[in-house]
């Protein structure tokens, strides 16, 4: 346990940030799963994809995700949607 005042404050800040980041990451997983479910069902894909991309961008802006990680995740989601729509068209 820290007994230096600045370190006590820093620990409190880190804990708050950890909780906030955990919530953001959890929501990202939920949005990603929603896209995958929509792809499997074939309904509401565009809305789910838009919501997921928006959250990924927001996480990158806030610093929860690195910008390249955000770009990679968006790319993979779009790719999944594109391949599923390609299969359904044939």
C-alpha positions in Angstrom: 0.0 0.0 0.0 1.4 3.4 -1.0 1.9 6.0 1.7 3.0 8.8 -0.6 0.2 11.2 -1.3 0.9 11.5 -5.0 1.0 7.8 -5.4 -2.3 7.3 -3.6 -3.8 9.8 -6.0 -2.2 8.1 -9.0 -3.5 4.7 -7.9 -7.1 6.1 -7.6 -6.8 7.6 -11.1 -5.5 4.3 -12.5 -8.3 2.4 -11.0 -10.9 4.8 -12.4 -9.3 4.6 -15.9 -9.2 0.8 -15.6 -12.9 0.5 -14.9 -13.7 2.9 -17.7 -11.5 1.0 -20.2 -13.0 -2.3 -19.1 -16.5 -1.0 -19.9 -15.4 0.2 -23.3 -13.7 -3.0 -24.2 -16.7 -5.0 -23.1 -19.0 -2.9 -25.3 -16.7 -3.4 -28.2 -16.9 -7.2 -27.8 -20.7 -6.9 -27.6 -20.9 -4.8 -30.8 -18.6 -7.2 -32.6 -20.7 -10.2 -31.6 -23.8 -8.3 -32.7 -22.3 -7.9 -36.2 -21.4 -11.6 -36.4 -24.9 -12.6 -35.3 -26.4 -10.2 -37.8 -24.2 -11.7 -40.6 -25.3 -15.2 -39.5 -29.0 -14.3 -39.6 -28.7 -12.0 -42.6 -30.7 -9.2 -41.0 -29.6 -5.8 -39.7 -26.0 -6.2 -40.8 -25.5 -2.5 -41.9 -26.8 -1.1 -38.6 -24.8 -3.4 -36.5 -21.6 -2.7 -38.6 -22.1 1.0 -38.3 -22.6 0.9 -34.6 -19.5 -1.3 -34.1 -17.3 0.9 -36.3 -18.5 4.0 -34.4 -17.6 2.4 -31.1 -14.2 1.2 -32.3 -13.4 4.7 -33.6 -14.4 6.2 -30.3 -12.2 3.8 -28.3 -9.3 4.7 -30.6 -9.9 8.4 -30.0 -10.1 8.0 -26.3 -6.9 6.0 -26.3 -8.4 2.7 -25.2 -7.3 1.1 -28.5 -4.3 1.9 -30.6 -5.3 3.4 -34.0 -3.8 0.5 -35.9 -5.6 -2.0 -33.7 -8.9 -0.1 -34.4 -8.2 -0.1 -38.1 -7.4 -3.8 -38.1 -10.6 -4.6 -36.2 -12.7 -2.5 -38.5 -11.1 -4.1 -41.6 -11.8 -7.6 -40.3 -15.5 -6.7 -39.6 -16.0 -5.2 -43.0 -14.4 -8.1 -44.6 -16.7 -10.6 -42.8 -19.7 -8.6 -43.9 -18.5 -8.4 -47.5 -17.8 -12.1 -47.7 -21.2 -13.0 -46.2 -23.0 -10.7 -48.7 -21.0 -12.2 -51.5 -22.1 -15.7 -50.5 -25.8 -14.7 -50.2 -25.7 -13.0 -53.7 -24.5 -16.1 -55.5 
